[in-house]
Amino acid sequence: MSKVMIIGAGGVGGVVAHKCAQLSEVFTEIVLASRTESKCQAIAAQLSRPIHTAQVDADDVPALVKLLRREEPKLVINVALPYQDLTIMDACLETGVHYLDTANYEPIDTAQFEYRWQWDYQQRFVDAGLTALLGSGFDPGATNVFTAYIAKHYLDEIHELDIIDINGGDHGYPFATNFNPEINIREVSAACRHWENGEFVTTAAMTKKARYSCPEGVGTFNIYRMYHEELESLSTHFPSLIRAQFWMSFSDNYLKHLEVLENVGLTSISPVDFQGQSIVPIQFLAQLLPEPSALGGLTKGKTCIGCIVRGVKNGKEKVMYIYNISDHQRCYEEVQSQAISYTTGVPAAIGAKMILEGKWRKPGVWNIEQCDPDPFMCDMNRYGLPWKVVELDPSFQLDIVGK
Ligand code: NDP
């Protein structure tokens, strides 16, 4: 009997609930808890079997502890916001519950993506005999597992990694984000950092651009180098990496809107006084934008997310490309959600399955690439995220635009 508690009833939480409900032999009971219980109930009404719902403020450790003691799940899947990671980890430690998330902790008043706050919990999870699995979404998540899989099966040593995240979908809105708007805009507007020769090199946001043609006719897109949290854990766990970069596609339209919003101060995270009330501009902006869970039925097109890994095998240079392509509309047909939430929620459910089945259950705090990639990769093929691996010519280089 494995009862799971999902915290967060947004775009990703909906997908996790659907997938856990489908896997009834693993997740025998499900509780979906969030700040707004009506959103949990709306998701519950879509599912093929009954689940419990609950209201909780995940910033409040005593409230979380009370709920966990009442429900007694084996594992919490945290798909609320990164601000809640530490409070949920504290509550899991207090109640003896395993933990999993999809995004690293960020303090609400500083856009600073670092694992150190969560890595600091290592000894406490070891002492409690509990597993905390960090970053079990797509990126971070599947992309880390892809890297570990290539390192395990195709190369003796990995030297260069380019993670390429393409969303070729269109939702028809002039400007909307595919996951939580506040987190998305904080991430995209942060300075770029990439790993090179043993250190992180900082450059201005969105200044390095390339053209990338996806396989299987998904299309050709402008991709921009940016910082993404898995660069920190992957450069730590694969010390042979000489360079690691993360690239994401953005349309000209998205970038134009973002530039204007930044220029007028609407992406700022510093509170301002508005008619006697203190408001945070980015939170106000997020309130105006469509919720990611509302984009499901509108989004058409495909995502193509994967890793190009260069290294050596038997003394020869080798370049491997491993990727998944997901169709927004097929995802919607299955779980009433677009592919960004789908590609995040499915790896969260698979990571939870790995822990509950004992395949990845080991005391401590782990980034997903520290676990054996094989059972996870097998389940990606079984549960909706099929992947392919192809060998590229060693002369392959990204088509950089400009200098
Ligand atoms: P949404 O904004 O759609 O959903 C977030 C949910 O969390 C909402 O239901 C919200 O409640 C709830 N929530 C927020 N604060 C609290 C709180 N204090 N207590 C309880 N519940 C709370 O976001 P997404 O579903 O798009 O994203 C969820 C997470 O997934 C984020 O951390 C995001 O960074 C991560 N993510 C990871 C990706 C990956 O590939 N690794 C990709 C995409 C997202 P309410 O409805 O009341 O606001």
Boltz pocket constraint, residues with backbone or C-beta under 6 A from the ligand:
constraints:
  - pocket:
      binder: B
      contacts: [[A, 7], [A, 8], [A, 9], [A, 10], [A, 11], [A, 12], [A, 13], [A, 33], [A, 34], [A, 35], [A, 36], [A, 39], [A, 56], [A, 57], [A, 58], [A, 59], [A, 78], [A, 79], [A, 80], [A, 81], [A, 82], [A, 84], [A, 102], [A, 103], [A, 135], [A, 136], [A, 137], [A, 138], [A, 139], [A, 140], [A, 141], [A, 178], [A, 179], [A, 180], [A, 181], [A, 183], [A, 291], [A, 292], [A, 293], [A, 340], [A, 341], [A, 343], [A, 344]]
      max_distance: 6.0
